[in-house]
Amino acid sequence: MSSPTLYVMAGEPGVGKGFVATVICDERDAAHYEADRIRKETVVPEMGRESPQYDREESANTYSTMYELARETLSNGRSAVLDATFNLEMGRDAAEEIADDLDVSLQIVRVTCDDGVVRKRIQERNGVSDADVDVYETIKENFEEITRPHITVDNSGSVDETRNAVVTQL
């Protein structure tokens, strides 16, 4: 059995991080921790809120919960995928600290997609994410460059093309 890996999805809303995360989970038998789902199903109720506010406290609690879940999973010998924008370097730093603490591999996956495809996906999706085109544009404008080693997956093409790109680079 190979040592577990902490996979960190990074990308704007609508680029297809969730799909790429699912491919990694299938290929590596990893646990999938999706920020939008954790926010709505765990953090918001724990904070006594009826719906997400997307403020700093709520976001910090969401990421903290994801990190705790990943730490537990990795400690038990299983890989974990953190699925969120990770648009800020400090979030990626926190993930790297977990990997270092547990002596496991860290793999950052920068998911990209053509702008027109993203806008169409956001308008058509019915998933757990509340991010609209305005949120996409804001995060895109403020996305901090990834300065550490990472792989990039362009999710503009077909499902098979993206799946093959992920599997090839893992």
N, C-alpha and C positions, 0 to 999 in steps of 0.2 A: 504494500500500500504506500502510495506516495504521500509526502508531507502536504498538509493543507495550504491553500493559497487564499489570500484576501483579494478579491477582485473589486475594483472601484469603477463604476460607470461614471463618466463625466460627459456632459453635453447639455445643450439647451432643451427646453420642453419641445416635444414633437419630433425629435431626431430619431427616435427608435431605441432609446436606451433599454426600455423594458424588453423589447424583442431580443436584443443582443444579450441581455442578462439571462433570458430564458434559454437561449442557445448554450450559453456557458454552463448554466445549471444542468441542462440535459447532458452535455458532454463531460462534465466534471463532477456530477452528483453533488452539486453545491446547493446550499440554502440561499434563498432569494429574499432579501430584505428591501422592500420597496418603500421609499419615503412617503409617497402619497397615501398608501394604504396604512402605514404605521401612524401617520399624522391623524387620519380620520378615524381609525378603529381603536387606537390606544391613547395617543397624546391628547387629542381634543376632549374625549370623555374624562380622562384623568385630571385635566385642567378645569373641569366643570363647565365646559363650553358646549353649545349646541351645534356649532359649525366652525370650520377653520377660520382663523383671522389672519394667518400668514404674517404674524408679527415676529420680532426677533426672539422673544421668549418661546413661542410655539415652535419656531424653526430650530432653536437650540435644543429644545426637548426632543424634537423629532430625530435630529442627528444623534443626540446622546443615546436615545433608545436604540437606534440602529447600531451604534458602536457597541453597546452592551450585548445585544443579540449576537452580533458578529464575534465578539470576544468569547462568548460562551460556546458558540458553534465551533470556532477554531480551536478552543481549548479541548474540545471533545474529539478533535482529529478530523473534522469535516471542513471543507472549503466553504466560503461565504461570499456572496455577491451583494455589494451595497449599491442600490439603484436610486440615485438622486442626481441633481444637476452637478454637484461638486464643482460649481463655478468659481469658488473661492479657494485660494491656495491653503488657507488655514484648515479647511475641511479635509483636504488631501493630506495635509501634515498630520492631522489627528489619526487618519487611517494608517498612515505610515508608522506612527508611534505604536499603534496596536500591533501591527505586523512585527515591528522590531521587538516589542515586549514579549511577544509569544514565539519569536524566532520562526516566523512563517514567511513565505514569499508574498510580495505585494505586486499586483498587476493592475495598473491603471489603464482603462480602456476609454479612449476619447472617441465618442460616437459623433459623427458628422452626417449631414444630409443637405442636399440642395435646398435653398431657401424656398423655392416654389413648392417643392414636395412637402416641406414642413408646414407651410401655411395651409395647404390643402388638408393634410392630416389633422391639424389642430381643429379646423372647421368641421371635419367629418367625424371626429372621434367621440366615443361614448364611454370612455374608460373612467378610471378613478381620479385622474388628474383634472384640476380646475384651471390649469394654465391656458390662457388665451393668447392670441397673437401679440397683444401688448406686453404680456409677461415674457413671451419668447423674445421680442425685440429688446426689452430691457436687459434680460440675462445675456443675450448675444452681445450687446454693446459693452457690458461690464464683465464679461468672462475673462478671468485671469489666466494668462498663459500657463500651460503645464510645463514646468521646467525640469521635471524628473523624467526618467525613462518611462515610456508608455507606448501602447500600440494605438493606432487609429483605424477605425472601421467606418467606411462610408456606407451609410444605409440608404442611399438614394435609389438603388436598383431594386431588383426582385428579391423576394424572400430567399430564394436559393442562392443568389449572388451574395447576399449578406451572410447567410449561414456559412457558405464556403469561405468567405473572407475571415470570419471569426474562427472557424475550425483550423484554418491554415495558420493563423497567427498565434493560437494558444500554445 
